[in-house]
Amino acid sequence: MKIVVTEAMPTQCAEASTTEANIPQVVLITGAKSQLAQALLRVAADIGELALNSSTSANTSANTVAPLKLYALNRSQLNITDAANIAAVFEQYRPSWVINCAAYNAVDAAEHDAIEANRVNALGPELLAQQCLLSGARLLHVSSDYVFGGHAVCGIAHAAERAVSDAREADFEQHQNPDLAPNPNQVHLPRPFVELDAPEPLSAYGTSKLLGEQKVLAGLGERATIVRTSWLYGQDGHNFVKTMLNLMRTQPSLQVIVDQIGCPTWSDALAKVIWQLVVQQYSGVFHYSAQGQCSWYEFACEIQRQAIALHLLSQPMVIQPITSADYAKQALNRGISLAKRPSYSVLNSGKLRSTLATNNVLSMPEQIEWQDWRQQLNRMLRRLS
């Protein structure tokens, strides 16, 4: 069952069999030019075939599967803040799934343009959810680690769930690396966030992303899937890795923030996770990032180290660590006001990993989605070399 991928208008399909298994199920991808949308199309083509489990339960085996037909629509084709446009697109394409990659991602600009951030990140997902409810479609909405505030607000009600997630993650890590042992000299950091931790966004951007999540879940319930991710980068679009490579080629030195801790995540790995969720029709809130954690400064140093080894850079440059406070002061002196970001926003992917391992029918040639962030970075940089 081959995938059909297009960014154009739908073409007339050849006559299909009357059996449900042979009727293509349409997946609409919003924000076609985004790095994640491009990764979704690329990964789908690499996999070679996708089929939707037509069973109503993701955990129930079924022999009936339907091939997926993908359409990636840009803003001029599908404006998620325009209810009439959404309704017309749904009438034309009749999707079974919508993957929302359209977003307002200008974190600093959102502080001065919260109305627009909320329009794209909250109203847009809400309108998509409303149309999905009317049409019977499912919606996967991508959210952010910036819905958290830097420390886990962990109540007694979900302490057990957090313990289970920690155990899952530790078990997977130990399985992959049997020699891994606790380091008594390791600096203590907060625990990675699990799905039940209470969000505490610090910025207008984070607030808009949280509101979008809430609107989708309230509007669609069990037909909604939320995937929070962190520090996304890839070979497409604008992101930290590509910015660093450009600056390392053109500037004599760099200052990079050392006291914000997160986890870089390759867009292609996130795309693999998303396709598994769609094919298995899982719903709910999930966290996904690469394994491990680092500061922006450590991330920049690793980008340079690997880029030199791959001959993407000819020589090293000086990279200086700087605190968030000092960086913000320097920006303010240049007339730039920066949004507040969480000091720690690492996501625990244990729930998602355990869920997908339970019933994974997709044939994945490589398990890149569960690699350490350095390994994912290396895979991406090799694509550029």
Contacts in CASP RR format, 6 or more apart in sequence:
PFRMAT RR
TARGET T0000
AUTHOR 0000-0000-0000
METHOD contacts of the structure
MODEL  1
MKIVVTEAMPTQCAEASTTEANIPQVVLITGAKSQLAQALLRVAADIGEL
ALNSSTSANTSANTVAPLKLYALNRSQLNITDAANIAAVFEQYRPSWVIN
CAAYNAVDAAEHDAIEANRVNALGPELLAQQCLLSGARLLHVSSDYVFGG
HAVCGIAHAAERAVSDAREADFEQHQNPDLAPNPNQVHLPRPFVELDAPE
PLSAYGTSKLLGEQKVLAGLGERATIVRTSWLYGQDGHNFVKTMLNLMRT
QPSLQVIVDQIGCPTWSDALAKVIWQLVVQQYSGVFHYSAQGQCSWYEFA
CEIQRQAIALHLLSQPMVIQPITSADYAKQALNRGISLAKRPSYSVLNSG
KLRSTLATNNVLSMPEQIEWQDWRQQLNRMLRRLS
1 49 0 8 1.000
1 50 0 8 1.000
1 51 0 8 1.000
1 65 0 8 1.000
1 67 0 8 1.000
2 48 0 8 1.000
2 49 0 8 1.000
2 67 0 8 1.000
3 44 0 8 1.000
3 45 0 8 1.000
3 47 0 8 1.000
3 48 0 8 1.000
3 49 0 8 1.000
3 50 0 8 1.000
3 67 0 8 1.000
3 68 0 8 1.000
3 69 0 8 1.000
3 70 0 8 1.000
4 24 0 8 1.000
4 69 0 8 1.000
4 70 0 8 1.000
5 41 0 8 1.000
5 44 0 8 1.000
5 45 0 8 1.000
5 70 0 8 1.000
5 72 0 8 1.000
6 70 0 8 1.000
6 71 0 8 1.000
6 72 0 8 1.000
7 32 0 8 1.000
7 71 0 8 1.000
7 72 0 8 1.000
7 73 0 8 1.000
7 74 0 8 1.000
9 92 0 8 1.000
10 26 0 8 1.000
10 71 0 8 1.000
10 92 0 8 1.000
10 93 0 8 1.000
13 24 0 8 1.000
13 69 0 8 1.000
16 22 0 8 1.000
16 23 0 8 1.000
16 24 0 8 1.000
17 23 0 8 1.000
20 54 0 8 1.000
20 64 0 8 1.000
20 66 0 8 1.000
21 54 0 8 1.000
21 64 0 8 1.000
21 65 0 8 1.000
21 66 0 8 1.000
22 66 0 8 1.000
22 67 0 8 1.000
23 66 0 8 1.000
24 66 0 8 1.000
24 67 0 8 1.000
24 68 0 8 1.000
24 69 0 8 1.000
25 52 0 8 1.000
25 66 0 8 1.000
25 67 0 8 1.000
25 68 0 8 1.000
25 69 0 8 1.000
25 96 0 8 1.000
25 97 0 8 1.000
26 68 0 8 1.000
26 69 0 8 1.000
26 70 0 8 1.000
26 71 0 8 1.000
26 93 0 8 1.000
26 94 0 8 1.000
26 95 0 8 1.000
26 96 0 8 1.000
26 97 0 8 1.000
27 68 0 8 1.000
27 69 0 8 1.000
27 70 0 8 1.000
27 71 0 8 1.000
27 95 0 8 1.000
27 96 0 8 1.000
27 97 0 8 1.000
27 98 0 8 1.000
27 99 0 8 1.000
27 278 0 8 1.000
28 71 0 8 1.000
28 73 0 8 1.000
28 78 0 8 1.000
28 89 0 8 1.000
28 93 0 8 1.000
28 95 0 8 1.000
28 97 0 8 1.000
28 98 0 8 1.000
28 99 0 8 1.000
29 37 0 8 1.000
29 40 0 8 1.000
29 41 0 8 1.000
29 70 0 8 1.000
29 71 0 8 1.000
29 72 0 8 1.000
29 73 0 8 1.000
29 98 0 8 1.000
29 99 0 8 1.000
29 101 0 8 1.000
30 37 0 8 1.000
30 73 0 8 1.000
30 78 0 8 1.000
30 80 0 8 1.000
30 98 0 8 1.000
30 99 0 8 1.000
30 100 0 8 1.000
30 101 0 8 1.000
30 102 0 8 1.000
30 128 0 8 1.000
31 37 0 8 1.000
31 72 0 8 1.000
31 73 0 8 1.000
31 74 0 8 1.000
31 75 0 8 1.000
31 78 0 8 1.000
31 101 0 8 1.000
31 102 0 8 1.000
32 38 0 8 1.000
32 72 0 8 1.000
32 73 0 8 1.000
32 74 0 8 1.000
32 77 0 8 1.000
32 101 0 8 1.000
33 74 0 8 1.000
33 237 0 8 1.000
34 101 0 8 1.000
34 102 0 8 1.000
34 103 0 8 1.000
34 236 0 8 1.000
34 237 0 8 1.000
35 232 0 8 1.000
35 233 0 8 1.000
35 234 0 8 1.000
35 235 0 8 1.000
35 236 0 8 1.000
35 237 0 8 1.000
35 238 0 8 1.000
35 239 0 8 1.000
35 267 0 8 1.000
36 101 0 8 1.000
36 142 0 8 1.000
36 232 0 8 1.000
36 267 0 8 1.000
36 270 0 8 1.000
36 271 0 8 1.000
37 72 0 8 1.000
37 99 0 8 1.000
37 101 0 8 1.000
38 236 0 8 1.000
38 237 0 8 1.000
38 267 0 8 1.000
39 234 0 8 1.000
39 236 0 8 1.000
39 267 0 8 1.000
39 268 0 8 1.000
39 270 0 8 1.000
39 271 0 8 1.000
40 70 0 8 1.000
40 72 0 8 1.000
40 99 0 8 1.000
40 101 0 8 1.000
40 271 0 8 1.000
40 274 0 8 1.000
40 275 0 8 1.000
41 70 0 8 1.000
41 72 0 8 1.000
42 268 0 8 1.000
42 271 0 8 1.000
43 268 0 8 1.000
43 271 0 8 1.000
43 272 0 8 1.000
43 275 0 8 1.000
44 50 0 8 1.000
44 70 0 8 1.000
44 271 0 8 1.000
44 275 0 8 1.000
46 365 0 8 1.000
47 275 0 8 1.000
47 362 0 8 1.000
47 363 0 8 1.000
47 364 0 8 1.000
49 67 0 8 1.000
50 67 0 8 1.000
50 68 0 8 1.000
50 275 0 8 1.000
50 278 0 8 1.000
50 279 0 8 1.000
50 362 0 8 1.000
51 65 0 8 1.000
51 66 0 8 1.000
51 67 0 8 1.000
51 68 0 8 1.000
51 279 0 8 1.000
51 361 0 8 1.000
52 65 0 8 1.000
52 66 0 8 1.000
52 67 0 8 1.000
52 68 0 8 1.000
52 96 0 8 1.000
52 97 0 8 1.000
52 278 0 8 1.000
52 279 0 8 1.000
52 281 0 8 1.000
53 62 0 8 1.000
53 65 0 8 1.000
53 279 0 8 1.000
53 280 0 8 1.000
53 281 0 8 1.000
53 361 0 8 1.000
54 62 0 8 1.000
54 64 0 8 1.000
54 65 0 8 1.000
54 66 0 8 1.000
55 61 0 8 1.000
55 62 0 8 1.000
55 64 0 8 1.000
55 281 0 8 1.000
58 280 0 8 1.000
58 281 0 8 1.000
58 282 0 8 1.000
58 359 0 8 1.000
59 358 0 8 1.000
59 359 0 8 1.000
61 359 0 8 1.000
66 96 0 8 1.000
68 97 0 8 1.000
68 278 0 8 1.000
68 279 0 8 1.000
71 93 0 8 1.000
71 95 0 8 1.000
73 89 0 8 1.000
75 102 0 8 1.000
77 89 0 8 1.000
78 85 0 8 1.000
78 86 0 8 1.000
78 89 0 8 1.000
78 102 0 8 1.000
79 85 0 8 1.000
79 86 0 8 1.000
80 86 0 8 1.000
80 100 0 8 1.000
80 102 0 8 1.000
80 120 0 8 1.000
80 124 0 8 1.000
80 125 0 8 1.000
80 127 0 8 1.000
80 128 0 8 1.000
81 119 0 8 1.000
81 120 0 8 1.000
81 123 0 8 1.000
81 124 0 8 1.000
81 127 0 8 1.000
82 127 0 8 1.000
83 127 0 8 1.000
83 130 0 8 1.000
83 131 0 8 1.000
86 127 0 8 1.000
86 128 0 8 1.000
86 131 0 8 1.000
87 131 0 8 1.000
90 131 0 8 1.000
90 134 0 8 1.000
90 135 0 8 1.000
90 137 0 8 1.000
94 135 0 8 1.000
95 135 0 8 1.000
95 137 0 8 1.000
96 137 0 8 1.000
96 138 0 8 1.000
97 137 0 8 1.000
97 138 0 8 1.000
97 139 0 8 1.000
97 140 0 8 1.000
97 278 0 8 1.000
98 128 0 8 1.000
98 132 0 8 1.000
98 137 0 8 1.000
98 138 0 8 1.000
98 139 0 8 1.000
98 140 0 8 1.000
99 140 0 8 1.000
99 142 0 8 1.000
99 274 0 8 1.000
99 278 0 8 1.000
100 125 0 8 1.000
100 128 0 8 1.000
100 139 0 8 1.000
100 140 0 8 1.000
100 141 0 8 1.000
100 142 0 8 1.000
101 142 0 8 1.000
102 120 0 8 1.000
102 124 0 8 1.000
103 120 0 8 1.000
103 121 0 8 1.000
103 142 0 8 1.000
103 209 0 8 1.000
104 110 0 8 1.000
104 116 0 8 1.000
104 117 0 8 1.000
104 119 0 8 1.000
104 120 0 8 1.000
104 121 0 8 1.000
104 205 0 8 1.000
104 208 0 8 1.000
105 205 0 8 1.000
106 113 0 8 1.000
106 117 0 8 1.000
106 205 0 8 1.000
107 146 0 8 1.000
107 203 0 8 1.000
107 205 0 8 1.000
107 206 0 8 1.000
107 339 0 8 1.000
107 341 0 8 1.000
108 336 0 8 1.000
108 337 0 8 1.000
108 338 0 8 1.000
108 339 0 8 1.000
110 116 0 8 1.000
110 117 0 8 1.000
110 203 0 8 1.000
110 204 0 8 1.000
110 205 0 8 1.000
110 206 0 8 1.000
110 208 0 8 1.000
110 339 0 8 1.000
111 203 0 8 1.000
111 204 0 8 1.000
111 205 0 8 1.000
111 337 0 8 1.000
111 339 0 8 1.000
112 337 0 8 1.000
113 204 0 8 1.000
114 204 0 8 1.000
114 207 0 8 1.000
114 208 0 8 1.000
117 204 0 8 1.000
117 205 0 8 1.000
117 208 0 8 1.000
118 207 0 8 1.000
118 208 0 8 1.000
118 211 0 8 1.000
120 208 0 8 1.000
121 205 0 8 1.000
121 208 0 8 1.000
121 209 0 8 1.000
121 211 0 8 1.000
121 212 0 8 1.000
122 208 0 8 1.000
122 211 0 8 1.000
122 212 0 8 1.000
122 215 0 8 1.000
123 215 0 8 1.000
124 212 0 8 1.000
125 139 0 8 1.000
125 141 0 8 1.000
125 212 0 8 1.000
125 213 0 8 1.000
125 215 0 8 1.000
125 216 0 8 1.000
126 212 0 8 1.000
126 215 0 8 1.000
126 216 0 8 1.000
126 219 0 8 1.000
128 139 0 8 1.000
128 141 0 8 1.000
128 216 0 8 1.000
129 139 0 8 1.000
129 215 0 8 1.000
129 216 0 8 1.000
129 218 0 8 1.000
129 219 0 8 1.000
129 220 0 8 1.000
129 224 0 8 1.000
130 219 0 8 1.000
131 137 0 8 1.000
132 138 0 8 1.000
132 139 0 8 1.000
132 220 0 8 1.000
132 223 0 8 1.000
133 219 0 8 1.000
133 220 0 8 1.000
133 223 0 8 1.000
136 223 0 8 1.000
137 223 0 8 1.000
138 220 0 8 1.000
138 223 0 8 1.000
138 224 0 8 1.000
138 225 0 8 1.000
138 281 0 8 1.000
138 283 0 8 1.000
139 216 0 8 1.000
139 220 0 8 1.000
139 223 0 8 1.000
139 224 0 8 1.000
139 225 0 8 1.000
140 225 0 8 1.000
140 226 0 8 1.000
140 227 0 8 1.000
140 274 0 8 1.000
140 277 0 8 1.000
140 278 0 8 1.000
141 212 0 8 1.000
141 213 0 8 1.000
141 216 0 8 1.000
141 224 0 8 1.000
141 225 0 8 1.000
141 226 0 8 1.000
141 227 0 8 1.000
142 227 0 8 1.000
142 228 0 8 1.000
142 229 0 8 1.000
142 274 0 8 1.000
143 209 0 8 1.000
143 210 0 8 1.000
143 212 0 8 1.000
143 213 0 8 1.000
143 226 0 8 1.000
143 227 0 8 1.000
143 228 0 8 1.000
143 229 0 8 1.000
144 205 0 8 1.000
144 206 0 8 1.000
144 209 0 8 1.000
144 228 0 8 1.000
144 229 0 8 1.000
144 230 0 8 1.000
145 193 0 8 1.000
145 228 0 8 1.000
145 229 0 8 1.000
145 230 0 8 1.000
145 231 0 8 1.000
145 262 0 8 1.000
145 289 0 8 1.000
145 342 0 8 1.000
145 345 0 8 1.000
145 346 0 8 1.000
145 347 0 8 1.000
146 201 0 8 1.000
146 202 0 8 1.000
146 203 0 8 1.000
146 205 0 8 1.000
146 206 0 8 1.000
146 209 0 8 1.000
146 341 0 8 1.000
146 342 0 8 1.000
146 345 0 8 1.000
147 199 0 8 1.000
147 201 0 8 1.000
147 206 0 8 1.000
147 209 0 8 1.000
147 210 0 8 1.000
147 213 0 8 1.000
147 228 0 8 1.000
148 193 0 8 1.000
148 197 0 8 1.000
148 199 0 8 1.000
148 200 0 8 1.000
148 201 0 8 1.000
148 342 0 8 1.000
148 345 0 8 1.000
149 199 0 8 1.000
149 200 0 8 1.000
149 201 0 8 1.000
149 202 0 8 1.000
149 342 0 8 1.000
149 345 0 8 1.000
150 190 0 8 1.000
150 200 0 8 1.000
150 202 0 8 1.000
150 342 0 8 1.000
150 343 0 8 1.000
150 344 0 8 1.000
150 345 0 8 1.000
151 190 0 8 1.000
151 344 0 8 1.000
152 162 0 8 1.000
152 190 0 8 1.000
152 191 0 8 1.000
152 193 0 8 1.000
152 194 0 8 1.000
152 197 0 8 1.000
153 197 0 8 1.000
153 198 0 8 1.000
153 200 0 8 1.000
154 162 0 8 1.000
154 197 0 8 1.000
154 198 0 8 1.000
155 198 0 8 1.000
157 196 0 8 1.000
158 194 0 8 1.000
158 196 0 8 1.000
158 197 0 8 1.000
161 194 0 8 1.000
161 196 0 8 1.000
162 191 0 8 1.000
162 194 0 8 1.000
162 196 0 8 1.000
162 197 0 8 1.000
165 194 0 8 1.000
165 195 0 8 1.000
165 348 0 8 1.000
165 350 0 8 1.000
165 351 0 8 1.000
166 191 0 8 1.000
166 348 0 8 1.000
168 350 0 8 1.000
168 351 0 8 1.000
168 353 0 8 1.000
168 354 0 8 1.000
169 192 0 8 1.000
169 348 0 8 1.000
169 349 0 8 1.000
169 350 0 8 1.000
169 353 0 8 1.000
172 350 0 8 1.000
172 353 0 8 1.000
172 370 0 8 1.000
173 180 0 8 1.000
173 291 0 8 1.000
174 180 0 8 1.000
176 370 0 8 1.000
189 261 0 8 1.000
189 293 0 8 1.000
189 344 0 8 1.000
189 346 0 8 1.000
190 344 0 8 1.000
190 346 0 8 1.000
191 348 0 8 1.000
192 293 0 8 1.000
192 346 0 8 1.000
192 347 0 8 1.000
192 348 0 8 1.000
193 287 0 8 1.000
193 345 0 8 1.000
193 346 0 8 1.000
193 347 0 8 1.000
193 348 0 8 1.000
194 287 0 8 1.000
194 348 0 8 1.000
194 351 0 8 1.000
195 228 0 8 1.000
195 285 0 8 1.000
195 286 0 8 1.000
195 287 0 8 1.000
195 351 0 8 1.000
199 210 0 8 1.000
201 207 0 8 1.000
201 209 0 8 1.000
201 210 0 8 1.000
202 339 0 8 1.000
202 340 0 8 1.000
202 341 0 8 1.000
202 342 0 8 1.000
203 339 0 8 1.000
203 340 0 8 1.000
203 341 0 8 1.000
204 339 0 8 1.000
205 339 0 8 1.000
213 226 0 8 1.000
213 285 0 8 1.000
216 224 0 8 1.000
216 226 0 8 1.000
217 224 0 8 1.000
217 226 0 8 1.000
217 284 0 8 1.000
217 285 0 8 1.000
221 283 0 8 1.000
222 283 0 8 1.000
222 284 0 8 1.000
223 283 0 8 1.000
224 283 0 8 1.000
224 284 0 8 1.000
225 277 0 8 1.000
225 282 0 8 1.000
225 283 0 8 1.000
225 284 0 8 1.000
225 286 0 8 1.000
226 284 0 8 1.000
226 285 0 8 1.000
226 286 0 8 1.000
227 270 0 8 1.000
227 273 0 8 1.000
227 274 0 8 1.000
227 277 0 8 1.000
227 286 0 8 1.000
227 287 0 8 1.000
227 288 0 8 1.000
227 352 0 8 1.000
228 285 0 8 1.000
228 286 0 8 1.000
228 287 0 8 1.000
228 288 0 8 1.000
228 347 0 8 1.000
229 265 0 8 1.000
229 270 0 8 1.000
229 287 0 8 1.000
229 288 0 8 1.000
229 289 0 8 1.000
229 347 0 8 1.000
230 262 0 8 1.000
230 263 0 8 1.000
230 264 0 8 1.000
230 265 0 8 1.000
230 289 0 8 1.000
230 345 0 8 1.000
230 346 0 8 1.000
230 347 0 8 1.000
231 240 0 8 1.000
231 262 0 8 1.000
231 263 0 8 1.000
231 264 0 8 1.000
231 265 0 8 1.000
231 289 0 8 1.000
231 299 0 8 1.000
232 239 0 8 1.000
232 265 0 8 1.000
232 267 0 8 1.000
232 270 0 8 1.000
233 239 0 8 1.000
233 240 0 8 1.000
233 241 0 8 1.000
233 242 0 8 1.000
233 264 0 8 1.000
233 265 0 8 1.000
233 266 0 8 1.000
233 267 0 8 1.000
233 380 0 8 1.000
234 241 0 8 1.000
234 242 0 8 1.000
234 266 0 8 1.000
234 267 0 8 1.000
234 268 0 8 1.000
234 380 0 8 1.000
235 242 0 8 1.000
235 267 0 8 1.000
235 380 0 8 1.000
235 383 0 8 1.000
235 384 0 8 1.000
236 267 0 8 1.000
240 264 0 8 1.000
240 296 0 8 1.000
240 299 0 8 1.000
241 264 0 8 1.000
241 303 0 8 1.000
241 377 0 8 1.000
241 380 0 8 1.000
241 381 0 8 1.000
244 254 0 8 1.000
244 300 0 8 1.000
244 303 0 8 1.000
244 304 0 8 1.000
245 303 0 8 1.000
245 307 0 8 1.000
245 312 0 8 1.000
245 313 0 8 1.000
245 384 0 8 1.000
247 254 0 8 1.000
248 254 0 8 1.000
248 303 0 8 1.000
248 304 0 8 1.000
248 307 0 8 1.000
248 313 0 8 1.000
248 317 0 8 1.000
249 313 0 8 1.000
251 317 0 8 1.000
252 317 0 8 1.000
252 318 0 8 1.000
253 317 0 8 1.000
253 318 0 8 1.000
253 319 0 8 1.000
253 320 0 8 1.000
254 300 0 8 1.000
254 317 0 8 1.000
254 318 0 8 1.000
254 319 0 8 1.000
254 320 0 8 1.000
255 319 0 8 1.000
255 320 0 8 1.000
255 321 0 8 1.000
255 322 0 8 1.000
255 327 0 8 1.000
255 330 0 8 1.000
256 296 0 8 1.000
256 297 0 8 1.000
256 299 0 8 1.000
256 300 0 8 1.000
256 319 0 8 1.000
256 320 0 8 1.000
256 321 0 8 1.000
256 322 0 8 1.000
257 295 0 8 1.000
257 296 0 8 1.000
257 297 0 8 1.000
257 321 0 8 1.000
257 322 0 8 1.000
257 323 0 8 1.000
257 324 0 8 1.000
257 327 0 8 1.000
258 295 0 8 1.000
258 296 0 8 1.000
258 297 0 8 1.000
258 298 0 8 1.000
258 321 0 8 1.000
258 322 0 8 1.000
258 323 0 8 1.000
259 295 0 8 1.000
259 323 0 8 1.000
259 324 0 8 1.000
259 343 0 8 1.000
260 295 0 8 1.000
260 296 0 8 1.000
260 324 0 8 1.000
260 341 0 8 1.000
260 342 0 8 1.000
260 343 0 8 1.000
260 344 0 8 1.000
260 345 0 8 1.000
261 293 0 8 1.000
261 294 0 8 1.000
261 295 0 8 1.000
261 343 0 8 1.000
261 344 0 8 1.000
261 345 0 8 1.000
261 346 0 8 1.000
262 289 0 8 1.000
262 293 0 8 1.000
262 294 0 8 1.000
262 295 0 8 1.000
262 344 0 8 1.000
262 345 0 8 1.000
262 346 0 8 1.000
263 289 0 8 1.000
263 290 0 8 1.000
263 291 0 8 1.000
263 292 0 8 1.000
263 293 0 8 1.000
263 294 0 8 1.000
263 346 0 8 1.000
263 347 0 8 1.000
263 373 0 8 1.000
264 289 0 8 1.000
264 290 0 8 1.000
264 294 0 8 1.000
264 299 0 8 1.000
264 373 0 8 1.000
264 376 0 8 1.000
264 377 0 8 1.000
265 288 0 8 1.000
265 289 0 8 1.000
265 290 0 8 1.000
265 373 0 8 1.000
265 376 0 8 1.000
266 290 0 8 1.000
266 368 0 8 1.000
266 376 0 8 1.000
266 377 0 8 1.000
266 379 0 8 1.000
266 380 0 8 1.000
268 368 0 8 1.000
268 379 0 8 1.000
268 380 0 8 1.000
269 290 0 8 1.000
269 368 0 8 1.000
269 369 0 8 1.000
269 371 0 8 1.000
269 376 0 8 1.000
270 288 0 8 1.000
270 369 0 8 1.000
272 364 0 8 1.000
272 368 0 8 1.000
272 369 0 8 1.000
273 288 0 8 1.000
273 352 0 8 1.000
273 356 0 8 1.000
273 369 0 8 1.000
275 362 0 8 1.000
276 356 0 8 1.000
276 360 0 8 1.000
276 362 0 8 1.000
276 364 0 8 1.000
277 286 0 8 1.000
277 356 0 8 1.000
279 361 0 8 1.000
279 362 0 8 1.000
280 356 0 8 1.000
280 359 0 8 1.000
280 360 0 8 1.000
280 361 0 8 1.000
282 355 0 8 1.000
282 356 0 8 1.000
286 349 0 8 1.000
286 351 0 8 1.000
286 352 0 8 1.000
286 355 0 8 1.000
287 347 0 8 1.000
287 348 0 8 1.000
287 349 0 8 1.000
287 350 0 8 1.000
287 351 0 8 1.000
287 352 0 8 1.000
288 347 0 8 1.000
288 349 0 8 1.000
288 352 0 8 1.000
288 369 0 8 1.000
289 346 0 8 1.000
289 347 0 8 1.000
289 349 0 8 1.000
289 373 0 8 1.000
290 371 0 8 1.000
290 372 0 8 1.000
290 373 0 8 1.000
290 375 0 8 1.000
290 376 0 8 1.000
291 349 0 8 1.000
291 370 0 8 1.000
291 371 0 8 1.000
291 372 0 8 1.000
291 373 0 8 1.000
292 346 0 8 1.000
292 372 0 8 1.000
292 373 0 8 1.000
293 346 0 8 1.000
293 373 0 8 1.000
294 302 0 8 1.000
294 373 0 8 1.000
295 321 0 8 1.000
297 319 0 8 1.000
297 321 0 8 1.000
297 322 0 8 1.000
299 373 0 8 1.000
300 319 0 8 1.000
301 319 0 8 1.000
302 374 0 8 1.000
302 377 0 8 1.000
303 377 0 8 1.000
303 381 0 8 1.000
304 313 0 8 1.000
304 316 0 8 1.000
304 317 0 8 1.000
304 319 0 8 1.000
306 374 0 8 1.000
306 377 0 8 1.000
306 378 0 8 1.000
306 381 0 8 1.000
307 313 0 8 1.000
307 381 0 8 1.000
308 314 0 8 1.000
308 315 0 8 1.000
308 316 0 8 1.000
310 381 0 8 1.000
310 382 0 8 1.000
310 384 0 8 1.000
310 385 0 8 1.000
311 385 0 8 1.000
312 381 0 8 1.000
312 384 0 8 1.000
312 385 0 8 1.000
322 330 0 8 1.000
324 341 0 8 1.000
324 343 0 8 1.000
327 338 0 8 1.000
328 338 0 8 1.000
331 337 0 8 1.000
331 338 0 8 1.000
332 338 0 8 1.000
353 370 0 8 1.000
368 375 0 8 1.000
368 376 0 8 1.000
368 379 0 8 1.000
371 379 0 8 1.000
END
